[in-house]
Amino acid sequence: MVGYKVEEVKWKGLGVNDHWQQMKGIMMETAKDICGMTKGPRRHKETWWWNEEVAEAVRDKKIKYGKWKKENTEEARMEYKKSRQTIRYNNNKQRPFNGL
């Protein structure tokens, strides 16, 4: 299938980059014709353990991160670090099969 498409293209007078773009286009089009295309994986999977408590903790962590980056102080860094550890603890506690 690629061979037929390659023969149809006028290759005379094209530079190296143009040759590359033509070949790339032919290969991509042929692969699409043969294999098809998928939409890909879902980006936002629903998690039943995500509740308002977790969402509030994540919001708090994001605020503290912004404060740390803005102020650039050790105190702000420690606040962010503590909120990050709290989120890890709470998420692990609420997720299923956390003891396995």
MDTraj code that builds the backbone (N, CA, C; nanometers):
import mdtraj as md
import numpy as np

residues = "MET VAL GLY TYR LYS VAL GLU GLU VAL LYS TRP LYS GLY LEU GLY VAL ASN ASP HIS TRP GLN GLN MET LYS GLY ILE MET MET GLU THR ALA LYS ASP ILE CYS GLY MET THR LYS GLY PRO ARG ARG HIS LYS GLU THR TRP TRP TRP ASN GLU GLU VAL ALA GLU ALA VAL ARG ASP LYS LYS ILE LYS TYR GLY LYS TRP LYS LYS GLU ASN THR GLU GLU ALA ARG MET GLU TYR LYS LYS SER ARG GLN THR ILE ARG TYR ASN ASN ASN LYS GLN ARG PRO PHE ASN GLY LEU".split()
xyz = np.array([
    [0.0813, -0.1175, 0.0000],
    [0.0000, 0.0000, 0.0000],
    [0.0870, 0.1258, 0.0000],
    [0.1960, 0.1217, 0.0779],
    [0.2868, 0.2365, 0.0816],
    [0.3534, 0.2547, -0.0539],
    [0.3884, 0.1440, -0.1178],
    [0.4570, 0.1499, -0.2466],
    [0.3772, 0.2256, -0.3513],
    [0.2473, 0.2029, -0.3554],
    [0.1640, 0.2727, -0.4532],
    [0.1615, 0.4225, -0.4271],
    [0.1534, 0.4597, -0.3010],
    [0.1480, 0.6016, -0.2670],
    [0.2815, 0.6699, -0.2931],
    [0.3913, 0.5981, -0.2698],
    [0.5243, 0.6549, -0.2933],
    [0.5445, 0.6800, -0.4420],
    [0.4951, 0.5891, -0.5251],
    [0.5104, 0.6047, -0.6699],
    [0.4297, 0.7222, -0.7228],
    [0.3201, 0.7581, -0.6569],
    [0.2340, 0.8664, -0.7038],
    [0.2930, 1.0052, -0.6778],
    [0.3816, 1.0164, -0.5817],
    [0.4360, 1.1470, -0.5419],
    [0.5427, 1.1917, -0.6419],
    [0.5436, 1.3190, -0.6727],
    [0.6466, 1.3783, -0.7594],
    [0.7667, 1.4154, -0.6714],
    [0.8750, 1.3394, -0.6819],
    [0.9899, 1.3585, -0.5938],
    [1.0937, 1.4551, -0.6499],
    [1.0891, 1.4857, -0.7763],
    [1.1894, 1.5733, -0.8386],
    [1.1783, 1.7149, -0.7827],
    [1.2901, 1.7757, -0.7516],
    [1.2946, 1.9146, -0.7094],
    [1.2604, 1.9370, -0.5625],
    [1.2447, 1.8303, -0.4884],
    [1.2140, 1.8463, -0.3464],
    [1.3416, 1.8369, -0.2641],
    [1.3471, 1.9136, -0.1563],
    [1.4612, 1.9085, -0.0663],
    [1.4481, 1.7920, 0.0311],
    [1.5492, 1.7777, 0.1145],
    [1.5511, 1.6673, 0.2112],
    [1.4326, 1.6765, 0.3069],
    [1.4068, 1.7957, 0.3590],
    [1.2946, 1.8121, 0.4520],
    [1.1611, 1.7839, 0.3843],
    [1.1480, 1.8245, 0.2592],
    [1.0251, 1.7978, 0.1867],
    [1.0073, 1.6476, 0.1624],
    [1.1187, 1.5795, 0.1296],
    [1.1133, 1.4336, 0.1141],
    [1.0655, 1.3697, 0.2450],
    [1.1252, 1.4144, 0.3541],
    [1.0898, 1.3579, 0.4845],
    [0.9413, 1.3803, 0.5147],
    [0.8922, 1.4998, 0.4941],
    [0.7523, 1.5304, 0.5218],
    [0.6595, 1.4463, 0.4332],
    [0.6965, 1.4293, 0.3069],
    [0.6147, 1.3464, 0.2165],
    [0.6101, 1.2014, 0.2659],
    [0.7271, 1.1461, 0.3003],
    [0.7324, 1.0074, 0.3473],
    [0.6574, 0.9905, 0.4785],
    [0.6743, 1.0854, 0.5672],
    [0.6048, 1.0803, 0.6956],
    [0.4540, 1.0805, 0.6734],
    [0.4070, 1.1694, 0.5863],
    [0.2642, 1.1763, 0.5572],
    [0.2114, 1.0469, 0.4982],
    [0.2873, 0.9894, 0.4060],
    [0.2462, 0.8629, 0.3431],
    [0.2386, 0.7517, 0.4461],
    [0.3400, 0.7419, 0.5315],
    [0.3418, 0.6352, 0.6327],
    [0.2293, 0.6523, 0.7347],
    [0.2063, 0.7748, 0.7776],
    [0.1010, 0.7996, 0.8758],
    [-0.0368, 0.7698, 0.8162],
    [-0.0576, 0.8112, 0.6936],
    [-0.1855, 0.7873, 0.6277],
    [-0.2087, 0.6374, 0.6074],
    [-0.1050, 0.5657, 0.5664],
    [-0.1176, 0.4211, 0.5451],
    [-0.1443, 0.3499, 0.6766],
    [-0.0712, 0.3892, 0.7828],
    [-0.0938, 0.3275, 0.9134],
    [-0.2360, 0.3535, 0.9620],
    [-0.2858, 0.4723, 0.9387],
    [-0.4229, 0.5068, 0.9784],
    [-0.5232, 0.4227, 0.8999],
    [-0.4985, 0.4044, 0.7692],
    [-0.5889, 0.3241, 0.6870],
    [-0.5908, 0.1784, 0.7317],
    [-0.4737, 0.1249, 0.7647],
    [-0.4634, -0.0171, 0.8001],
    [-0.5072, -0.0426, 0.9436],
    [-0.4555, 0.0358, 1.0367],
    [-0.4790, 0.0100, 1.1790],
    [-0.6009, 0.0808, 1.2343],
    [-0.6368, 0.1916, 1.1754],
    [-0.7460, 0.2705, 1.2305],
    [-0.6954, 0.3618, 1.3411],
    [-0.7867, 0.4333, 1.4038],
    [-0.7490, 0.5253, 1.5113],
    [-0.8408, 0.5029, 1.6295],
    [-0.7890, 0.5273, 1.7483],
    [-0.8685, 0.5209, 1.8691],
    [-0.8699, 0.6581, 1.9337],
    [-0.9593, 0.6763, 2.0255],
    [-0.9669, 0.8033, 2.0965],
    [-0.8635, 0.8112, 2.2079],
    [-0.8120, 0.6988, 2.2522],
    [-0.7169, 0.6982, 2.3622],
    [-0.7876, 0.6749, 2.4945],
    [-0.7103, 0.6672, 2.6026],
    [-0.7707, 0.6390, 2.7321],
    [-0.8465, 0.7594, 2.7870],
    [-0.9420, 0.7320, 2.8731],
    [-1.0133, 0.8407, 2.9402],
    [-0.9176, 0.9127, 3.0321],
    [-0.9242, 1.0416, 3.0354],
    [-0.8310, 1.1193, 3.1170],
    [-0.8779, 1.1361, 3.2607],
    [-1.0079, 1.1423, 3.2820],
    [-1.0603, 1.1662, 3.4156],
    [-1.1435, 1.0470, 3.4597],
    [-1.0790, 0.9542, 3.5266],
    [-1.1511, 0.8392, 3.5774],
    [-1.2167, 0.8774, 3.7096],
    [-1.3333, 0.8267, 3.7287],
    [-1.4060, 0.8577, 3.8514],
    [-1.3511, 0.7736, 3.9649],
    [-1.3270, 0.8357, 4.0774],
    [-1.2789, 0.7632, 4.1932],
    [-1.3797, 0.7806, 4.3058],
    [-1.4291, 0.6713, 4.3559],
    [-1.5340, 0.6778, 4.4568],
    [-1.4811, 0.7237, 4.5914],
    [-1.3507, 0.7115, 4.6154],
    [-1.2957, 0.7523, 4.7446],
    [-1.2683, 0.9023, 4.7505],
    [-1.2791, 0.9717, 4.6368],
    [-1.2557, 1.1155, 4.6344],
    [-1.3808, 1.1842, 4.6884],
    [-1.3686, 1.2431, 4.8068],
    [-1.4841, 1.3088, 4.8675],
    [-1.4490, 1.4541, 4.8982],
    [-1.5389, 1.5215, 4.9655],
    [-1.5189, 1.6639, 4.9937],
    [-1.3987, 1.6878, 5.0851],
    [-1.3763, 1.5950, 5.1752],
    [-1.2606, 1.6089, 5.2658],
    [-1.1286, 1.6054, 5.1882],
    [-1.1179, 1.5130, 5.0949],
    [-0.9977, 1.5025, 5.0125],
    [-0.9832, 1.6253, 4.9231],
    [-1.0938, 1.6685, 4.8635],
    [-1.0897, 1.7853, 4.7751],
    [-1.0455, 1.9098, 4.8517],
    [-1.0944, 1.9262, 4.9736],
    [-1.0552, 2.0414, 5.0553],
    [-0.9063, 2.0359, 5.0905],
    [-0.8569, 1.9167, 5.1211],
    [-0.7152, 1.9016, 5.1532],
    [-0.6274, 1.9339, 5.0326],
    [-0.6706, 1.8934, 4.9145],
    [-0.5944, 1.9221, 4.7929],
    [-0.5952, 2.0715, 4.7634],
    [-0.7104, 2.1353, 4.7803],
    [-0.7164, 2.2813, 4.7618],
    [-0.6220, 2.3525, 4.8576],
    [-0.6227, 2.3092, 4.9837],
    [-0.5357, 2.3689, 5.0853],
    [-0.3888, 2.3504, 5.0478],
    [-0.3557, 2.2309, 4.9996],
    [-0.2172, 2.2035, 4.9598],
    [-0.1753, 2.2932, 4.8443],
    [-0.2634, 2.3125, 4.7474],
    [-0.2314, 2.3983, 4.6327],
    [-0.2109, 2.5426, 4.6756],
    [-0.2933, 2.5880, 4.7684],
    [-0.2773, 2.7249, 4.8197],
    [-0.1431, 2.7397, 4.8905],
    [-0.1096, 2.6411, 4.9734],
    [0.0182, 2.6476, 5.0461],
    [0.1371, 2.6373, 4.9518],
    [0.1233, 2.5620, 4.8441],
    [0.2306, 2.5537, 4.7457],
    [0.2533, 2.6902, 4.6801],
    [0.1428, 2.7544, 4.6416],
    [0.1542, 2.8874, 4.5814],
    [0.2164, 2.9874, 4.6771],
    [0.1775, 2.9796, 4.8046],
    [0.2346, 3.0689, 4.9057],
    [0.3841, 3.0447, 4.9201],
    [0.4240, 2.9166, 4.9224],
    [0.5661, 2.8832, 4.9357],
    [0.6461, 2.9363, 4.8172],
    [0.5938, 2.9176, 4.6967],
    [0.6659, 2.9647, 4.5776],
    [0.6712, 3.1172, 4.5711],
    [0.5661, 3.1818, 4.6197],
    [0.5614, 3.3272, 4.6161],
    [0.6538, 3.3887, 4.7213],
    [0.6466, 3.3366, 4.8444],
    [0.7250, 3.3935, 4.9538],
    [0.8672, 3.3402, 4.9596],
    [0.8837, 3.2138, 4.9207],
    [1.0151, 3.1486, 4.9203],
    [1.0799, 3.1495, 5.0593],
    [0.9989, 3.1144, 5.1626],
    [1.0508, 3.1067, 5.2989],
    [1.0485, 2.9625, 5.3468],
    [1.1299, 2.9345, 5.4460],
    [1.1362, 2.7992, 5.5020],
    [1.0064, 2.7641, 5.5750],
    [0.9447, 2.8640, 5.6397],
    [0.8190, 2.8401, 5.7105],
    [0.7077, 2.7999, 5.6139],
    [0.6995, 2.8686, 5.5013],
    [0.5981, 2.8349, 5.4007],
    [0.6255, 2.6975, 5.3416],
    [0.7522, 2.6650, 5.3234],
    [0.7890, 2.5330, 5.2694],
    [0.7467, 2.4223, 5.3652],
    [0.7674, 2.4433, 5.4950],
    [0.7302, 2.3427, 5.5939],
    [0.5780, 2.3260, 5.6020],
    [0.5033, 2.4359, 5.5883],
    [0.3571, 2.4273, 5.5854],
    [0.3113, 2.3443, 5.4659],
    [0.3708, 2.3700, 5.3513],
    [0.3356, 2.2939, 5.2305],
    [0.3704, 2.1470, 5.2490],
    [0.4880, 2.1209, 5.3020],
    [0.5332, 1.9835, 5.3210],
    [0.4401, 1.9085, 5.4162],
    [0.3968, 1.9761, 5.5216],
    [0.3055, 1.9131, 5.6177],
    [0.1709, 1.8835, 5.5531],
    [0.1173, 1.9770, 5.4754],
    [-0.0115, 1.9532, 5.4098],
    [-0.0005, 1.8408, 5.3068],
    [0.1141, 1.8306, 5.2414],
    [0.1356, 1.7224, 5.1449],
    [0.1368, 1.5872, 5.2153],
    [0.2022, 1.5803, 5.3308],
    [0.2053, 1.4550, 5.4065],
    [0.0669, 1.4191, 5.4596],
    [-0.0094, 1.5197, 5.4996],
    [-0.1455, 1.4960, 5.5487],
    [-0.2324, 1.4374, 5.4391],
    [-0.2189, 1.4914, 5.3191],
    [-0.2975, 1.4393, 5.2066],
    [-0.2601, 1.2943, 5.1781],
    [-0.1330, 1.2636, 5.1782],
    [-0.0909, 1.1249, 5.1532],
    [-0.1495, 1.0317, 5.2580],
    [-0.1448, 1.0732, 5.3826],
    [-0.1983, 0.9902, 5.4903],
    [-0.3485, 0.9709, 5.4734],
    [-0.4218, 1.0805, 5.4520],
    [-0.5678, 1.0719, 5.4380],
    [-0.6083, 0.9913, 5.3149],
    [-0.5385, 1.0094, 5.2035],
    [-0.5730, 0.9341, 5.0824],
    [-0.5476, 0.7861, 5.1011],
    [-0.4366, 0.7510, 5.1631],
    [-0.4075, 0.6095, 5.1853],
    [-0.5070, 0.5476, 5.2819],
    [-0.5553, 0.6255, 5.3763],
    [-0.6520, 0.5765, 5.4737],
    [-0.7867, 0.5505, 5.4071],
    [-0.8239, 0.6310, 5.3078],
    [-0.9552, 0.6201, 5.2464],
    [-0.9583, 0.5281, 5.1256],
    [-0.8452, 0.4989, 5.0666],
    [-0.8446, 0.4131, 4.9494],
    [-0.8710, 0.2675, 4.9897],
    [-0.9304, 0.1921, 4.8989],
    [-0.9586, 0.0529, 4.9306],
    [-0.8305, -0.0300, 4.9325],
    [-0.8295, -0.1328, 5.0117],
    [-0.7203, -0.2298, 5.0206],
    [-0.5872, -0.1620, 5.0535],
    [-0.5903, -0.0632, 5.1403],
    [-0.4663, 0.0081, 5.1716],
    [-0.3695, -0.0771, 5.2520],
    [-0.4169, -0.1831, 5.3139],
    [-0.3282, -0.2669, 5.3950],
    [-0.2586, -0.3751, 5.3155],
    [-0.2940, -0.3954, 5.1915],
    [-0.2338, -0.5041, 5.1123],
    [-0.1007, -0.4650, 5.0548],
])
top = md.Topology()
chain = top.add_chain()
for i, resn in enumerate(residues, 1):
    res = top.add_residue(resn, chain, resSeq=i)
    for name in ("N", "CA", "C"):
        top.add_atom(name, md.element.get_by_symbol(name[0]), res)
traj = md.Trajectory(xyz[None], top)
